[in-house]
C-alpha cells in the first residue's frame, strides 16, 4: 500500500468514536438508501430477495446447511475503502482497528461465510471473523464518515461493491438473533440485551438475546464440520449469554449442561425453535438468520434458574411482556438494532402460527 494514501489518524479515530456511540442512527438512512437503490429487496427493514422470504415460521430442523470451499475475495474488492484508513502501513480495516482502537473482545475465530441461499438450503464456506469485519464494519465506518459530512451513507466502497447479493465478491459472515419467548398461562415474555462498549461491533444498542455469530466452537476441521448446526451454536450462546458460561471448545452436547437439558427439552417439544428468514443488514450487508425460540415456562425456569443480569457484552433487561403495546414500543426505539427490530416485527406478524398470541 502507498503510505501516503489514507486519512489522518485523528480523523479515523473520530469516526470510530462516533460510530461506536451512534451506529443505530445509521439504520434509517441505510434503509432509505436501499429503498431507492434496491426496493425489491426490502422486507421488515432487511434486504431479502422474494425467494428468501416465507409466509409462516419454519421449524428449525427443516433448514439445512452445506459446506464447500470458497474462492478468496480478490484484493481489488477492498481497495475503495483504503482512503479511509489512517495513513500508515495498514491496508485492512481490522489491522487499523487492532493497532489504534482494539475492542476488549477481539479475536479472529473461524466463522461460516454465506455463499448461496436456495429456499431452506443454505450453502456456506469458512472465513475468519476479521475477513468479514473488513467488509461489514468497513461499510459501517464509511457510512458514519459520509453521514457526518453529508447526511447520507453511501461512499466509494459501497458503490464499488455494488450488489449486496454478490457473495463471491466479498466475505459475508452469518449472524443470528433469537426472540426468546417464555410461554406461560399468564402470558408470554421475551428478553432484550443492552450491549456495552466492549464488543467489536454494534456497541451501545439493544438487541434480542441471545445473538451471535454462526461459527464452530473451535477452528479445527472436525469442529467446523460437526458444528455446522445452528441449534448447537444457539445452545452455546444460551449458555454464555444467559448463564454466564465461558466459551467451550467442542462440548458434549448430549452430556454437558446446559446442553443436555436443552437437547432433551427440544426432543420433548418443550422448546420449539423456528426459522423466520435470512436477510442482509441494510447498513453492513452482513447476513442475519432470524429465529424465534418458544420455551414452555417450566422448562425455561428450570434451565435458566441461574440466569445472569449481565454478561461480557452488556446488561440483560428484565423480561418484557410480549404484547402489542410493548412490541410497538421496542419497534419505535431508535436504539433497538435493525436485526432485533426486523425479527420482532416478523415474529409478531406470525404470532398466531407461533402460538404466542396475547391471551
Secondary structure, 3 states (H helix, E strand, C coil): CCCCCCECHHHHHHHHHHHHHHHHHHHHHHHHHHHHHCHHHEECCEECCHHHCCCCCEEHHHCEEEECCCCCCCHHHHHHHHHHCECCCCCCHHHHHHHHCCCCCCCCCEEEEEEEEECCEEEEEEEEHHHHHHHHHHHHHHHHHHHHHHCCCCCHHHHHHCCCCCHHHCCCEEEEEEEEEEEECCEEEECEEEECCCCCCCCCCEEECCEEECCCCCCCHHHHHHCCCHHHHHHHHHHHHHHCCCCCCCCCCCCCCCHHHHHHHHHCCCEEEEEEEEEECCCCCCEEEEEEEEEEHHHHHHHCCCCCCEECCEEECCCEECCHHHHHHHHCCCCECHHHHHHHHHHHHCHHHHCCCCC
